[in-house]
Amino acid sequence: MEPFLQAVGRAVKRGGIFIVGTTLLVVGAALLVLPGPGIGVIALGLVVLSAEFQWAKRILSWARDRFTSLKDAAQARMRGSGRHPPSGGPPTRDRPDQAA
């Protein structure tokens, strides 16, 4: 009887994780077009699902690697662009106190 209860407990836990994770994914997808943190909620849904499902771990790992490479590319582009923030520059209509 005890192994049966353990199997049922695992199935209930897995089902609960699936329901919560899938709900977060659906809400996150809706928040991509509605006001709200859609990408963050989708990531949270993947974190919840990755506790029990291997496919969610693979997607989460791919997303982490992809975002890390995008961040590194953006930082390299900013460092290598040779642009510096304006520190004074010519007078503009927005800053009449600099005119003259």
Beta strands, then each sheet from edge to edge (+ up, - down):
end
